[in-house]
Amino acid sequence: MPEISRFLGIVIRMYFLDHEPPHFHATYAGAEAQVRIQPVGLLGGSLPPRALALVVEWASLHQAELLENWRRLHSDEPPERIAPLE
Protein backbone atom coordinates (compact mmCIF):
# COMPACT_ATOMS: atom_id res chain seq x y z
CA MET A 1 0.00 0.00 0.00
CA PRO A 2 1.72 3.20 -1.15
CA GLU A 3 2.34 5.95 1.38
CA ILE A 4 1.18 9.29 0.01
CA SER A 5 1.82 11.59 2.98
CA ARG A 6 3.14 11.68 6.54
CA PHE A 7 2.72 14.42 9.15
CA LEU A 8 2.67 14.75 12.94
CA GLY A 9 3.02 10.97 13.38
CA ILE A 10 0.08 10.28 11.02
CA VAL A 11 0.70 8.12 7.94
CA ILE A 12 -1.64 8.35 4.94
CA ARG A 13 -1.81 5.42 2.49
CA MET A 14 -3.96 4.24 -0.40
CA TYR A 15 -4.37 0.75 -1.83
CA PHE A 16 -4.21 -0.13 -5.52
CA LEU A 17 -7.73 -1.07 -6.76
CA ASP A 18 -9.34 -0.55 -3.34
CA HIS A 19 -13.14 -0.75 -2.94
CA GLU A 20 -15.51 2.20 -3.46
CA PRO A 21 -16.21 4.85 -2.28
CA PRO A 22 -12.94 6.73 -2.87
CA HIS A 23 -11.04 6.77 0.42
CA PHE A 24 -7.62 6.54 2.06
CA HIS A 25 -6.21 4.89 5.16
CA ALA A 26 -4.76 6.92 8.03
CA THR A 27 -2.74 5.36 10.84
CA TYR A 28 -1.62 6.92 14.09
CA ALA A 29 -0.24 5.31 17.27
CA GLY A 30 -1.47 1.84 16.32
CA ALA A 31 -4.97 3.01 15.35
CA GLU A 32 -6.28 3.00 11.77
CA ALA A 33 -9.20 4.66 10.05
CA GLN A 34 -10.56 4.68 6.51
CA VAL A 35 -11.50 8.21 5.47
CA ARG A 36 -13.88 9.02 2.61
CA ILE A 37 -12.55 11.65 0.21
CA GLN A 38 -15.78 13.25 -0.95
CA PRO A 39 -17.35 14.38 1.24
CA VAL A 40 -14.49 14.06 3.70
CA GLY A 41 -15.53 11.91 6.64
CA LEU A 42 -14.84 8.79 8.65
CA LEU A 43 -15.72 5.64 6.69
CA GLY A 44 -14.52 3.02 9.16
CA GLY A 45 -12.08 2.32 11.98
CA SER A 46 -11.04 4.97 14.46
CA LEU A 47 -8.33 7.44 15.38
CA PRO A 48 -7.90 9.54 18.52
CA PRO A 49 -10.12 12.64 18.17
CA ARG A 50 -7.26 15.13 17.67
CA ALA A 51 -5.55 12.93 15.04
CA LEU A 52 -8.86 12.48 13.21
CA ALA A 53 -9.44 16.24 13.20
CA LEU A 54 -5.99 16.78 11.68
CA VAL A 55 -6.62 14.11 9.03
CA VAL A 56 -9.97 15.68 8.09
CA GLU A 57 -8.37 19.14 7.90
CA TRP A 58 -5.56 17.79 5.67
CA ALA A 59 -7.98 15.87 3.43
CA SER A 60 -10.20 18.92 3.01
CA LEU A 61 -7.19 20.91 1.80
CA HIS A 62 -6.07 18.17 -0.63
CA GLN A 63 -9.37 16.72 -1.86
CA ALA A 64 -8.59 17.18 -5.58
CA GLU A 65 -5.14 15.58 -5.20
CA LEU A 66 -6.62 12.66 -3.26
CA LEU A 67 -9.24 12.05 -5.96
CA GLU A 68 -6.51 12.17 -8.62
CA ASN A 69 -4.47 9.61 -6.67
CA TRP A 70 -7.58 7.41 -6.39
CA ARG A 71 -7.93 7.60 -10.19
CA ARG A 72 -4.23 6.85 -10.69
CA LEU A 73 -4.30 3.82 -8.39
CA HIS A 74 -7.35 2.46 -10.21
CA SER A 75 -5.50 2.87 -13.53
CA ASP A 76 -2.42 0.95 -12.29
CA GLU A 77 -0.40 4.17 -12.05
CA PRO A 78 1.67 5.12 -9.02
CA PRO A 79 0.22 7.82 -6.77
CA GLU A 80 1.79 11.24 -6.29
CA ARG A 81 3.04 12.39 -2.89
CA ILE A 82 0.82 15.00 -1.23
CA ALA A 83 2.23 17.75 0.95
CA PRO A 84 1.90 17.19 4.69
CA LEU A 85 -0.16 19.34 7.02
CA GLU A 86 1.98 22.17 8.35
C-alpha positions as CSV (number, residue, x, y, z in Angstrom):
1,M,0.0,0.0,0.0
2,P,1.7,3.2,-1.2
3,E,2.3,5.9,1.4
4,I,1.2,9.3,0.0
5,S,1.8,11.6,3.0
6,R,3.1,11.7,6.5
7,F,2.7,14.4,9.1
8,L,2.7,14.7,12.9
9,G,3.0,11.0,13.4
10,I,0.1,10.3,11.0
11,V,0.7,8.1,7.9
12,I,-1.6,8.3,4.9
13,R,-1.8,5.4,2.5
14,M,-4.0,4.2,-0.4
15,Y,-4.4,0.8,-1.8
16,F,-4.2,-0.1,-5.5
17,L,-7.7,-1.1,-6.8
18,D,-9.3,-0.5,-3.3
19,H,-13.1,-0.7,-2.9
20,E,-15.5,2.2,-3.5
21,P,-16.2,4.8,-2.3
22,P,-12.9,6.7,-2.9
23,H,-11.0,6.8,0.4
24,F,-7.6,6.5,2.1
25,H,-6.2,4.9,5.2
26,A,-4.8,6.9,8.0
27,T,-2.7,5.4,10.8
28,Y,-1.6,6.9,14.1
29,A,-0.2,5.3,17.3
30,G,-1.5,1.8,16.3
31,A,-5.0,3.0,15.4
32,E,-6.3,3.0,11.8
33,A,-9.2,4.7,10.0
34,Q,-10.6,4.7,6.5
35,V,-11.5,8.2,5.5
36,R,-13.9,9.0,2.6
37,I,-12.5,11.6,0.2
38,Q,-15.8,13.2,-0.9
39,P,-17.3,14.4,1.2
40,V,-14.5,14.1,3.7
41,G,-15.5,11.9,6.6
42,L,-14.8,8.8,8.6
43,L,-15.7,5.6,6.7
44,G,-14.5,3.0,9.2
45,G,-12.1,2.3,12.0
46,S,-11.0,5.0,14.5
47,L,-8.3,7.4,15.4
48,P,-7.9,9.5,18.5
49,P,-10.1,12.6,18.2
50,R,-7.3,15.1,17.7
51,A,-5.6,12.9,15.0
52,L,-8.9,12.5,13.2
53,A,-9.4,16.2,13.2
54,L,-6.0,16.8,11.7
55,V,-6.6,14.1,9.0
56,V,-10.0,15.7,8.1
57,E,-8.4,19.1,7.9
58,W,-5.6,17.8,5.7
59,A,-8.0,15.9,3.4
60,S,-10.2,18.9,3.0
61,L,-7.2,20.9,1.8
62,H,-6.1,18.2,-0.6
63,Q,-9.4,16.7,-1.9
64,A,-8.6,17.2,-5.6
65,E,-5.1,15.6,-5.2
66,L,-6.6,12.7,-3.3
67,L,-9.2,12.1,-6.0
68,E,-6.5,12.2,-8.6
69,N,-4.5,9.6,-6.7
70,W,-7.6,7.4,-6.4
71,R,-7.9,7.6,-10.2
72,R,-4.2,6.8,-10.7
73,L,-4.3,3.8,-8.4
74,H,-7.3,2.5,-10.2
75,S,-5.5,2.9,-13.5
76,D,-2.4,0.9,-12.3
77,E,-0.4,4.2,-12.1
78,P,1.7,5.1,-9.0
79,P,0.2,7.8,-6.8
80,E,1.8,11.2,-6.3
81,R,3.0,12.4,-2.9
82,I,0.8,15.0,-1.2
83,A,2.2,17.8,1.0
84,P,1.9,17.2,4.7
85,L,-0.2,19.3,7.0
86,E,2.0,22.2,8.4
